[in-house]
Amino acid sequence: MTMKHSYHAHHAPLGAGASFLLGLNGAPGGFVEGAASEGTQDVFVGYRYAGEPWTLLPFVRPSTAEAAGGAMTLLPHGRYGRTLGWATDRWMAQALVLLLATPLDSIADPAALDEARRRVLFTPAVYGLLDFDNSHMEVAVELVFAVGDAERPWRVFSGGGGDLDFDAVRTDDASCAIGTPTRTSAGSGAAPFVGADVLGVPAAGLVFQIPPRGKAVFSLALALGNDVGKTLEVALGQFAQARAEAQRRDDELRASGLGDDARRRVSLRTREIVAARAGGLAAVDLGLGTLRQQAGV
């Protein structure tokens, strides 16, 4: 059986030389350097009703799920959908939606960009949304976004200032982090965790709560680089602008007249190119004509 939604895609900020790799069934991904085609981290994304195991998108090795001792169930292919855009990637599983967005554009001269747009395009972060509709249920539900990382220790931390504080987890070397605003329109934010208590296997991430008959959208940022605390503060503060920039590129590709397969090939090739580029602020040609040539469509 062809598994049309099962493939890795890079989610790479411009100039970061790093990526968040996600999408291949039963395979690890997570934070990687450059355009690496394989990752080492299980990625746990899903939901749990009281007294039930976690229902997770299948970005977890089967051996990890088995080690959890019944604490999680992985969705099989056909039980979730996926839509890959030029700058976004969206998964849908029953009432759950996960969106990852990475703003990108062709840039002839980074110095010519106004400060706000330069910050949106070059902040080394991936922007995420967790959306869950619990409005028809009489019980509360928990959502999780976490990684399992046997190579590095993680810790809980918080930061921010002014109008935006955040809760997060990060690696001890502060090379990557996952954070979310401390408070949201849905009420309280997330509970960050490190350890095996939440998922039954060691992991680091965020747990969100939605009450009975509730509905919520939670924003989160995946930070890469050396100053992940500052990156999270900036990224979460410009979340709406970054998402709009990514949506603009999605709309451009959708209006190109290319078929589904050609659009997917252009998107995947674009992501590989961006993930492989380090060096911070630098000119880059991400025009559709150039990318069609690169992707062979």
LUMLOVO-126087 format. One record per residue (C-alpha): residue number from 1; x, y, z; residue in three letters. Coordinates in Angstrom, 2 decimals, always signed. Example, Ala and Ser with C-alpha at 12.3 -4.5 7.8 and 13.67 -1.06 7.14 Angstrom:
% residues 2
<r num="1" c1="+12.30" c2="-4.50" c3="+7.80" residuo="ala"/>
<r num="2" c1="+13.67" c2="-1.06" c3="+7.14" residuo="ser"/>
This chain:
% residues 297
<r num="1" c1="+0.00" c2="+0.00" c3="+0.00" residuo="met"/>
<r num="2" c1="+1.30" c2="+3.43" c3="-0.95" residuo="thr"/>
<r num="3" c1="+1.49" c2="+5.70" c3="+2.10" residuo="met"/>
<r num="4" c1="+1.07" c2="+9.07" c3="+0.42" residuo="lys"/>
<r num="5" c1="+1.38" c2="+11.07" c3="+3.66" residuo="his"/>
<r num="6" c1="+4.48" c2="+9.25" c3="+4.92" residuo="ser"/>
<r num="7" c1="+7.60" c2="+11.23" c3="+4.06" residuo="tyr"/>
<r num="8" c1="+9.99" c2="+13.49" c3="+5.91" residuo="his"/>
<r num="9" c1="+9.97" c2="+17.23" c3="+5.23" residuo="ala"/>
<r num="10" c1="+12.38" c2="+19.83" c3="+6.54" residuo="his"/>
<r num="11" c1="+11.01" c2="+22.78" c3="+8.50" residuo="his"/>
<r num="12" c1="+13.98" c2="+25.11" c3="+8.29" residuo="ala"/>
<r num="13" c1="+14.34" c2="+28.82" c3="+9.09" residuo="pro"/>
<r num="14" c1="+16.30" c2="+30.88" c3="+6.57" residuo="leu"/>
<r num="15" c1="+20.01" c2="+31.04" c3="+7.38" residuo="gly"/>
<r num="16" c1="+19.85" c2="+28.75" c3="+10.42" residuo="ala"/>
<r num="17" c1="+21.62" c2="+25.78" c3="+8.88" residuo="gly"/>
<r num="18" c1="+19.32" c2="+23.54" c3="+10.91" residuo="ala"/>
<r num="19" c1="+15.85" c2="+22.08" c3="+10.67" residuo="ser"/>
<r num="20" c1="+12.99" c2="+20.28" c3="+12.39" residuo="phe"/>
<r num="21" c1="+12.45" c2="+17.06" c3="+10.42" residuo="leu"/>
<r num="22" c1="+9.03" c2="+15.42" c3="+10.53" residuo="leu"/>
<r num="23" c1="+6.58" c2="+13.24" c3="+8.67" residuo="gly"/>
<r num="24" c1="+7.87" c2="+9.71" c3="+8.00" residuo="leu"/>
<r num="25" c1="+5.80" c2="+6.98" c3="+9.64" residuo="asn"/>
<r num="26" c1="+7.58" c2="+5.01" c3="+12.34" residuo="gly"/>
<r num="27" c1="+10.80" c2="+6.98" c3="+11.94" residuo="ala"/>
<r num="28" c1="+12.55" c2="+9.46" c3="+14.22" residuo="pro"/>
<r num="29" c1="+13.04" c2="+13.06" c3="+13.16" residuo="gly"/>
<r num="30" c1="+13.14" c2="+16.20" c3="+15.28" residuo="gly"/>
<r num="31" c1="+15.93" c2="+18.76" c3="+15.49" residuo="phe"/>
<r num="32" c1="+18.70" c2="+18.09" c3="+12.94" residuo="val"/>
<r num="33" c1="+21.68" c2="+19.95" c3="+11.53" residuo="glu"/>
<r num="34" c1="+21.48" c2="+21.14" c3="+7.95" residuo="gly"/>
<r num="35" c1="+19.53" c2="+19.04" c3="+5.48" residuo="ala"/>
<r num="36" c1="+20.10" c2="+15.70" c3="+7.23" residuo="ala"/>
<r num="37" c1="+17.69" c2="+13.13" c3="+5.84" residuo="ser"/>
<r num="38" c1="+17.38" c2="+11.22" c3="+9.12" residuo="glu"/>
<r num="39" c1="+16.79" c2="+12.31" c3="+12.70" residuo="gly"/>
<r num="40" c1="+17.32" c2="+10.70" c3="+16.07" residuo="thr"/>
<r num="41" c1="+14.35" c2="+11.99" c3="+18.07" residuo="gln"/>
<r num="42" c1="+10.93" c2="+10.43" c3="+18.43" residuo="asp"/>
<r num="43" c1="+8.35" c2="+13.20" c3="+18.08" residuo="val"/>
<r num="44" c1="+5.23" c2="+12.85" c3="+20.21" residuo="phe"/>
<r num="45" c1="+2.19" c2="+14.77" c3="+18.99" residuo="val"/>
<r num="46" c1="-1.32" c2="+13.83" c3="+20.00" residuo="gly"/>
<r num="47" c1="-4.05" c2="+13.79" c3="+22.62" residuo="tyr"/>
<r num="48" c1="-5.33" c2="+11.83" c3="+25.61" residuo="arg"/>
<r num="49" c1="-8.69" c2="+11.65" c3="+27.34" residuo="tyr"/>
<r num="50" c1="-8.79" c2="+10.77" c3="+31.04" residuo="ala"/>
<r num="51" c1="-8.10" c2="+7.10" c3="+31.66" residuo="gly"/>
<r num="52" c1="-7.05" c2="+6.42" c3="+28.05" residuo="glu"/>
<r num="53" c1="-3.63" c2="+6.04" c3="+26.41" residuo="pro"/>
<r num="54" c1="-2.17" c2="+8.79" c3="+24.26" residuo="trp"/>
<r num="55" c1="-3.31" c2="+8.76" c3="+20.63" residuo="thr"/>
<r num="56" c1="-0.28" c2="+9.96" c3="+18.66" residuo="leu"/>
<r num="57" c1="+0.66" c2="+10.75" c3="+15.10" residuo="leu"/>
<r num="58" c1="+3.04" c2="+7.98" c3="+13.98" residuo="pro"/>
<r num="59" c1="+6.35" c2="+9.87" c3="+14.25" residuo="phe"/>
<r num="60" c1="+7.57" c2="+7.43" c3="+16.89" residuo="val"/>
<r num="61" c1="+9.65" c2="+4.28" c3="+16.48" residuo="arg"/>
<r num="62" c1="+7.58" c2="+1.12" c3="+17.13" residuo="pro"/>
<r num="63" c1="+10.19" c2="+0.06" c3="+19.70" residuo="ser"/>
<r num="64" c1="+9.59" c2="+3.30" c3="+21.63" residuo="thr"/>
<r num="65" c1="+5.82" c2="+2.78" c3="+21.60" residuo="ala"/>
<r num="66" c1="+6.32" c2="-0.78" c3="+22.85" residuo="glu"/>
<r num="67" c1="+8.61" c2="+0.43" c3="+25.64" residuo="ala"/>
<r num="68" c1="+5.86" c2="+2.80" c3="+26.82" residuo="ala"/>
<r num="69" c1="+3.93" c2="-0.22" c3="+28.06" residuo="gly"/>
<r num="70" c1="+0.50" c2="+0.65" c3="+26.70" residuo="gly"/>
<r num="71" c1="+0.75" c2="+4.38" c3="+27.42" residuo="ala"/>
<r num="72" c1="+0.43" c2="+5.31" c3="+23.74" residuo="met"/>
<r num="73" c1="-1.29" c2="+4.22" c3="+20.52" residuo="thr"/>
<r num="74" c1="+0.14" c2="+5.29" c3="+17.15" residuo="leu"/>
<r num="75" c1="-2.32" c2="+6.25" c3="+14.45" residuo="leu"/>
<r num="76" c1="-2.00" c2="+4.00" c3="+11.39" residuo="pro"/>
<r num="77" c1="-1.77" c2="+5.36" c3="+7.87" residuo="his"/>
<r num="78" c1="-5.23" c2="+6.24" c3="+6.66" residuo="gly"/>
<r num="79" c1="-6.33" c2="+7.54" c3="+10.07" residuo="arg"/>
<r num="80" c1="-4.84" c2="+10.98" c3="+9.51" residuo="tyr"/>
<r num="81" c1="-4.44" c2="+13.47" c3="+6.68" residuo="gly"/>
<r num="82" c1="-1.65" c2="+15.76" c3="+5.58" residuo="arg"/>
<r num="83" c1="-1.40" c2="+18.86" c3="+3.42" residuo="thr"/>
<r num="84" c1="+2.06" c2="+20.11" c3="+2.44" residuo="leu"/>
<r num="85" c1="+2.28" c2="+23.72" c3="+1.30" residuo="gly"/>
<r num="86" c1="+5.28" c2="+25.70" c3="+0.12" residuo="trp"/>
<r num="87" c1="+5.95" c2="+27.03" c3="+3.63" residuo="ala"/>
<r num="88" c1="+3.52" c2="+25.09" c3="+5.84" residuo="thr"/>
<r num="89" c1="+2.83" c2="+21.47" c3="+6.70" residuo="asp"/>
<r num="90" c1="-0.50" c2="+20.43" c3="+8.23" residuo="arg"/>
<r num="91" c1="-1.62" c2="+17.13" c3="+9.77" residuo="trp"/>
<r num="92" c1="-5.24" c2="+16.35" c3="+10.69" residuo="met"/>
<r num="93" c1="-6.29" c2="+13.49" c3="+12.98" residuo="ala"/>
<r num="94" c1="-9.93" c2="+13.49" c3="+14.13" residuo="gln"/>
<r num="95" c1="-10.30" c2="+16.64" c3="+16.27" residuo="ala"/>
<r num="96" c1="-6.56" c2="+17.42" c3="+16.26" residuo="leu"/>
<r num="97" c1="-4.71" c2="+19.67" c3="+13.81" residuo="val"/>
<r num="98" c1="-0.94" c2="+20.26" c3="+13.85" residuo="leu"/>
<r num="99" c1="+0.47" c2="+23.03" c3="+11.68" residuo="leu"/>
<r num="100" c1="+4.17" c2="+23.84" c3="+11.21" residuo="leu"/>
<r num="101" c1="+5.12" c2="+27.02" c3="+9.34" residuo="ala"/>
<r num="102" c1="+8.49" c2="+28.36" c3="+8.18" residuo="thr"/>
<r num="103" c1="+8.41" c2="+31.81" c3="+6.52" residuo="pro"/>
<r num="104" c1="+10.57" c2="+32.04" c3="+3.39" residuo="leu"/>
<r num="105" c1="+11.09" c2="+34.26" c3="+0.36" residuo="asp"/>
<r num="106" c1="+13.59" c2="+35.19" c3="-2.32" residuo="ser"/>
<r num="107" c1="+15.94" c2="+37.82" c3="-0.94" residuo="ile"/>
<r num="108" c1="+18.24" c2="+39.81" c3="-3.21" residuo="ala"/>
<r num="109" c1="+19.63" c2="+42.05" c3="-0.48" residuo="asp"/>
<r num="110" c1="+18.85" c2="+41.33" c3="+3.19" residuo="pro"/>
<r num="111" c1="+20.05" c2="+44.83" c3="+4.15" residuo="ala"/>
<r num="112" c1="+17.24" c2="+46.31" c3="+2.04" residuo="ala"/>
<r num="113" c1="+14.52" c2="+44.61" c3="+4.09" residuo="leu"/>
<r num="114" c1="+12.77" c2="+46.63" c3="+6.77" residuo="asp"/>
<r num="115" c1="+13.60" c2="+45.48" c3="+10.28" residuo="glu"/>
<r num="116" c1="+10.27" c2="+43.80" c3="+11.02" residuo="ala"/>
<r num="117" c1="+10.27" c2="+41.68" c3="+7.85" residuo="arg"/>
<r num="118" c1="+13.94" c2="+40.81" c3="+8.23" residuo="arg"/>
<r num="119" c1="+13.19" c2="+39.56" c3="+11.74" residuo="arg"/>
<r num="120" c1="+10.22" c2="+37.45" c3="+10.56" residuo="val"/>
<r num="121" c1="+12.25" c2="+35.84" c3="+7.76" residuo="leu"/>
<r num="122" c1="+15.51" c2="+35.24" c3="+9.64" residuo="phe"/>
<r num="123" c1="+14.53" c2="+34.44" c3="+13.22" residuo="thr"/>
<r num="124" c1="+15.83" c2="+30.85" c3="+13.66" residuo="pro"/>
<r num="125" c1="+12.48" c2="+29.35" c3="+14.65" residuo="ala"/>
<r num="126" c1="+9.73" c2="+27.10" c3="+13.32" residuo="val"/>
<r num="127" c1="+6.17" c2="+28.21" c3="+14.13" residuo="tyr"/>
<r num="128" c1="+3.61" c2="+25.64" c3="+15.26" residuo="gly"/>
<r num="129" c1="-0.09" c2="+25.47" c3="+16.05" residuo="leu"/>
<r num="130" c1="-1.96" c2="+22.78" c3="+17.95" residuo="leu"/>
<r num="131" c1="-5.71" c2="+23.03" c3="+17.34" residuo="asp"/>
<r num="132" c1="-8.23" c2="+20.76" c3="+19.06" residuo="phe"/>
<r num="133" c1="-12.03" c2="+20.79" c3="+19.07" residuo="asp"/>
<r num="134" c1="-13.34" c2="+19.19" c3="+22.26" residuo="asn"/>
<r num="135" c1="-16.70" c2="+20.93" c3="+22.06" residuo="ser"/>
<r num="136" c1="-18.69" c2="+17.70" c3="+21.71" residuo="his"/>
<r num="137" c1="-17.07" c2="+15.87" c3="+24.62" residuo="met"/>
<r num="138" c1="-18.06" c2="+15.87" c3="+28.29" residuo="glu"/>
<r num="139" c1="-14.52" c2="+15.09" c3="+29.47" residuo="val"/>
<r num="140" c1="-11.30" c2="+17.09" c3="+29.44" residuo="ala"/>
<r num="141" c1="-8.52" c2="+16.31" c3="+27.00" residuo="val"/>
<r num="142" c1="-4.74" c2="+16.77" c3="+27.11" residuo="glu"/>
<r num="143" c1="-2.53" c2="+17.56" c3="+24.13" residuo="leu"/>
<r num="144" c1="+1.19" c2="+16.87" c3="+23.90" residuo="val"/>
<r num="145" c1="+4.07" c2="+18.11" c3="+21.77" residuo="phe"/>
<r num="146" c1="+7.38" c2="+16.58" c3="+22.80" residuo="ala"/>
<r num="147" c1="+10.60" c2="+14.98" c3="+21.62" residuo="val"/>
<r num="148" c1="+12.49" c2="+11.97" c3="+22.90" residuo="gly"/>
<r num="149" c1="+16.21" c2="+12.68" c3="+22.84" residuo="asp"/>
<r num="150" c1="+18.62" c2="+10.07" c3="+24.16" residuo="ala"/>
<r num="151" c1="+21.66" c2="+12.07" c3="+23.05" residuo="glu"/>
<r num="152" c1="+21.25" c2="+15.22" c3="+25.16" residuo="arg"/>
<r num="153" c1="+19.75" c2="+16.17" c3="+28.54" residuo="pro"/>
<r num="154" c1="+16.84" c2="+18.64" c3="+28.55" residuo="trp"/>
<r num="155" c1="+15.56" c2="+21.02" c3="+31.21" residuo="arg"/>
<r num="156" c1="+12.45" c2="+23.08" c3="+31.91" residuo="val"/>
<r num="157" c1="+12.85" c2="+26.84" c3="+31.75" residuo="phe"/>
<r num="158" c1="+10.81" c2="+30.02" c3="+31.33" residuo="ser"/>
<r num="159" c1="+11.49" c2="+33.53" c3="+30.09" residuo="gly"/>
<r num="160" c1="+10.16" c2="+36.52" c3="+28.25" residuo="gly"/>
<r num="161" c1="+9.33" c2="+39.96" c3="+29.48" residuo="gly"/>
<r num="162" c1="+6.87" c2="+42.76" c3="+28.98" residuo="gly"/>
<r num="163" c1="+3.62" c2="+41.50" c3="+27.47" residuo="asp"/>
<r num="164" c1="+4.87" c2="+38.03" c3="+26.58" residuo="leu"/>
<r num="165" c1="+6.19" c2="+35.38" c3="+28.95" residuo="asp"/>
<r num="166" c1="+6.76" c2="+31.81" c3="+27.88" residuo="phe"/>
<r num="167" c1="+7.19" c2="+28.32" c3="+29.31" residuo="asp"/>
<r num="168" c1="+9.56" c2="+25.97" c3="+27.57" residuo="ala"/>
<r num="169" c1="+11.98" c2="+23.07" c3="+27.54" residuo="val"/>
<r num="170" c1="+15.48" c2="+23.25" c3="+26.10" residuo="arg"/>
<r num="171" c1="+18.61" c2="+21.18" c3="+25.76" residuo="thr"/>
<r num="172" c1="+21.34" c2="+21.73" c3="+28.35" residuo="asp"/>
<r num="173" c1="+23.56" c2="+23.20" c3="+25.64" residuo="asp"/>
<r num="174" c1="+20.74" c2="+25.61" c3="+24.69" residuo="ala"/>
<r num="175" c1="+20.94" c2="+24.61" c3="+21.01" residuo="ser"/>
<r num="176" c1="+17.22" c2="+23.94" c3="+20.62" residuo="cys"/>
<r num="177" c1="+14.01" c2="+24.56" c3="+22.55" residuo="ala"/>
<r num="178" c1="+10.22" c2="+24.20" c3="+22.44" residuo="ile"/>
<r num="179" c1="+8.17" c2="+27.01" c3="+23.96" residuo="gly"/>
<r num="180" c1="+4.67" c2="+28.45" c3="+24.21" residuo="thr"/>
<r num="181" c1="+3.14" c2="+31.62" c3="+25.72" residuo="pro"/>
<r num="182" c1="+2.53" c2="+31.31" c3="+29.46" residuo="thr"/>
<r num="183" c1="-1.09" c2="+32.35" c3="+29.05" residuo="arg"/>
<r num="184" c1="-3.32" c2="+32.17" c3="+25.99" residuo="thr"/>
<r num="185" c1="-6.84" c2="+33.14" c3="+24.97" residuo="ser"/>
<r num="186" c1="-7.81" c2="+29.60" c3="+25.99" residuo="ala"/>
<r num="187" c1="-6.74" c2="+30.30" c3="+29.58" residuo="gly"/>
<r num="188" c1="-3.60" c2="+28.83" c3="+31.07" residuo="ser"/>
<r num="189" c1="-0.73" c2="+27.85" c3="+28.82" residuo="gly"/>
<r num="190" c1="+1.16" c2="+24.57" c3="+28.90" residuo="ala"/>
<r num="191" c1="+2.89" c2="+22.48" c3="+31.53" residuo="ala"/>
<r num="192" c1="+6.48" c2="+21.84" c3="+30.38" residuo="pro"/>
<r num="193" c1="+7.95" c2="+18.50" c3="+31.41" residuo="phe"/>
<r num="194" c1="+11.13" c2="+16.44" c3="+31.23" residuo="val"/>
<r num="195" c1="+11.17" c2="+12.74" c3="+32.07" residuo="gly"/>
<r num="196" c1="+9.09" c2="+9.59" c3="+31.63" residuo="ala"/>
<r num="197" c1="+6.04" c2="+10.43" c3="+33.76" residuo="asp"/>
<r num="198" c1="+3.87" c2="+11.86" c3="+30.97" residuo="val"/>
<r num="199" c1="+4.42" c2="+9.44" c3="+28.08" residuo="leu"/>
<r num="200" c1="+5.87" c2="+6.38" c3="+29.81" residuo="gly"/>
<r num="201" c1="+9.22" c2="+6.91" c3="+28.07" residuo="val"/>
<r num="202" c1="+11.80" c2="+9.70" c3="+28.50" residuo="pro"/>
<r num="203" c1="+10.76" c2="+12.86" c3="+26.66" residuo="ala"/>
<r num="204" c1="+10.79" c2="+16.65" c3="+26.89" residuo="ala"/>
<r num="205" c1="+7.95" c2="+18.89" c3="+25.82" residuo="gly"/>
<r num="206" c1="+4.66" c2="+20.59" c3="+26.59" residuo="leu"/>
<r num="207" c1="+1.26" c2="+19.35" c3="+27.76" residuo="val"/>
<r num="208" c1="-1.85" c2="+21.45" c3="+27.15" residuo="phe"/>
<r num="209" c1="-5.25" c2="+21.13" c3="+28.84" residuo="gln"/>
<r num="210" c1="-8.66" c2="+21.67" c3="+27.24" residuo="ile"/>
<r num="211" c1="-11.81" c2="+21.46" c3="+29.42" residuo="pro"/>
<r num="212" c1="-14.98" c2="+19.54" c3="+28.57" residuo="pro"/>
<r num="213" c1="-16.83" c2="+21.13" c3="+25.64" residuo="arg"/>
<r num="214" c1="-13.85" c2="+23.39" c3="+25.06" residuo="gly"/>
<r num="215" c1="-12.01" c2="+24.34" c3="+21.90" residuo="lys"/>
<r num="216" c1="-8.52" c2="+25.84" c3="+21.74" residuo="ala"/>
<r num="217" c1="-5.64" c2="+26.75" c3="+19.47" residuo="val"/>
<r num="218" c1="-2.19" c2="+26.81" c3="+21.07" residuo="phe"/>
<r num="219" c1="+0.83" c2="+28.46" c3="+19.50" residuo="ser"/>
<r num="220" c1="+4.33" c2="+27.14" c3="+20.00" residuo="leu"/>
<r num="221" c1="+7.78" c2="+27.85" c3="+18.63" residuo="ala"/>
<r num="222" c1="+10.71" c2="+25.54" c3="+17.97" residuo="leu"/>
<r num="223" c1="+13.92" c2="+27.49" c3="+18.44" residuo="ala"/>
<r num="224" c1="+17.30" c2="+26.64" c3="+16.95" residuo="leu"/>
<r num="225" c1="+20.68" c2="+28.25" c3="+17.49" residuo="gly"/>
<r num="226" c1="+22.62" c2="+29.58" c3="+20.44" residuo="asn"/>
<r num="227" c1="+20.25" c2="+32.03" c3="+22.15" residuo="asp"/>
<r num="228" c1="+17.05" c2="+30.00" c3="+22.25" residuo="val"/>
<r num="229" c1="+15.51" c2="+32.05" c3="+25.05" residuo="gly"/>
<r num="230" c1="+15.67" c2="+35.25" c3="+23.01" residuo="lys"/>
<r num="231" c1="+14.59" c2="+33.36" c3="+19.88" residuo="thr"/>
<r num="232" c1="+11.46" c2="+32.06" c3="+21.61" residuo="leu"/>
<r num="233" c1="+10.57" c2="+35.52" c3="+22.88" residuo="glu"/>
<r num="234" c1="+10.94" c2="+37.07" c3="+19.41" residuo="val"/>
<r num="235" c1="+9.23" c2="+34.23" c3="+17.56" residuo="ala"/>
<r num="236" c1="+6.20" c2="+34.03" c3="+19.83" residuo="leu"/>
<r num="237" c1="+5.87" c2="+37.81" c3="+19.70" residuo="gly"/>
<r num="238" c1="+5.71" c2="+37.88" c3="+15.89" residuo="gln"/>
<r num="239" c1="+3.70" c2="+34.67" c3="+15.50" residuo="phe"/>
<r num="240" c1="+0.84" c2="+36.17" c3="+13.48" residuo="ala"/>
<r num="241" c1="+3.18" c2="+37.94" c3="+11.04" residuo="gln"/>
<r num="242" c1="+5.26" c2="+34.80" c3="+10.51" residuo="ala"/>
<r num="243" c1="+2.22" c2="+32.66" c3="+9.87" residuo="arg"/>
<r num="244" c1="+0.87" c2="+35.22" c3="+7.38" residuo="ala"/>
<r num="245" c1="+4.22" c2="+35.26" c3="+5.54" residuo="glu"/>
<r num="246" c1="+4.17" c2="+31.47" c3="+5.26" residuo="ala"/>
<r num="247" c1="+0.55" c2="+31.50" c3="+4.08" residuo="gln"/>
<r num="248" c1="+1.43" c2="+34.01" c3="+1.36" residuo="arg"/>
<r num="249" c1="+3.99" c2="+31.60" c3="-0.10" residuo="arg"/>
<r num="250" c1="+1.50" c2="+28.72" c3="+0.12" residuo="asp"/>
<r num="251" c1="-1.04" c2="+30.80" c3="-1.82" residuo="asp"/>
<r num="252" c1="+1.57" c2="+31.64" c3="-4.46" residuo="glu"/>
<r num="253" c1="+2.38" c2="+27.99" c3="-5.11" residuo="leu"/>
<r num="254" c1="-1.29" c2="+27.00" c3="-5.09" residuo="arg"/>
<r num="255" c1="-2.01" c2="+29.66" c3="-7.75" residuo="ala"/>
<r num="256" c1="+0.84" c2="+28.47" c3="-9.98" residuo="ser"/>
<r num="257" c1="-1.23" c2="+25.93" c3="-11.89" residuo="gly"/>
<r num="258" c1="+1.10" c2="+23.08" c3="-10.97" residuo="leu"/>
<r num="259" c1="-0.42" c2="+19.72" c3="-10.09" residuo="gly"/>
<r num="260" c1="-0.33" c2="+18.18" c3="-6.63" residuo="asp"/>
<r num="261" c1="+2.78" c2="+16.08" c3="-7.24" residuo="asp"/>
<r num="262" c1="+4.70" c2="+18.96" c3="-8.81" residuo="ala"/>
<r num="263" c1="+3.80" c2="+21.29" c3="-5.94" residuo="arg"/>
<r num="264" c1="+4.97" c2="+18.69" c3="-3.43" residuo="arg"/>
<r num="265" c1="+8.28" c2="+18.26" c3="-5.25" residuo="arg"/>
<r num="266" c1="+8.84" c2="+22.03" c3="-5.37" residuo="val"/>
<r num="267" c1="+8.06" c2="+22.31" c3="-1.66" residuo="ser"/>
<r num="268" c1="+10.35" c2="+19.47" c3="-0.62" residuo="leu"/>
<r num="269" c1="+13.22" c2="+20.75" c3="-2.78" residuo="arg"/>
<r num="270" c1="+12.79" c2="+24.27" c3="-1.38" residuo="thr"/>
<r num="271" c1="+12.98" c2="+22.93" c3="+2.16" residuo="arg"/>
<r num="272" c1="+16.15" c2="+20.94" c3="+1.42" residuo="glu"/>
<r num="273" c1="+17.84" c2="+24.03" c3="-0.03" residuo="ile"/>
<r num="274" c1="+16.89" c2="+26.23" c3="+2.91" residuo="val"/>
<r num="275" c1="+17.88" c2="+23.60" c3="+5.48" residuo="ala"/>
<r num="276" c1="+21.33" c2="+23.25" c3="+3.93" residuo="ala"/>
<r num="277" c1="+22.07" c2="+26.99" c3="+4.00" residuo="arg"/>
<r num="278" c1="+23.83" c2="+28.44" c3="+7.02" residuo="ala"/>
<r num="279" c1="+25.34" c2="+31.90" c3="+7.42" residuo="gly"/>
<r num="280" c1="+22.50" c2="+34.01" c3="+8.78" residuo="gly"/>
<r num="281" c1="+21.51" c2="+37.03" c3="+6.69" residuo="leu"/>
<r num="282" c1="+22.32" c2="+36.15" c3="+3.08" residuo="ala"/>
<r num="283" c1="+20.77" c2="+36.57" c3="-0.35" residuo="ala"/>
<r num="284" c1="+18.82" c2="+33.59" c3="-1.64" residuo="val"/>
<r num="285" c1="+16.83" c2="+32.85" c3="-4.80" residuo="asp"/>
<r num="286" c1="+13.62" c2="+31.01" c3="-3.92" residuo="leu"/>
<r num="287" c1="+11.62" c2="+32.11" c3="-6.92" residuo="gly"/>
<r num="288" c1="+9.18" c2="+29.62" c3="-8.41" residuo="leu"/>
<r num="289" c1="+11.05" c2="+29.40" c3="-11.71" residuo="gly"/>
<r num="290" c1="+14.31" c2="+28.58" c3="-9.98" residuo="thr"/>
<r num="291" c1="+12.69" c2="+26.01" c3="-7.70" residuo="leu"/>
<r num="292" c1="+10.85" c2="+24.33" c3="-10.57" residuo="arg"/>
<r num="293" c1="+14.20" c2="+23.81" c3="-12.27" residuo="gln"/>
<r num="294" c1="+15.72" c2="+22.50" c3="-9.06" residuo="gln"/>
<r num="295" c1="+12.82" c2="+20.09" c3="-8.53" residuo="ala"/>
<r num="296" c1="+12.70" c2="+18.98" c3="-12.18" residuo="gly"/>
<r num="297" c1="+9.09" c2="+19.99" c3="-12.81" residuo="val"/>
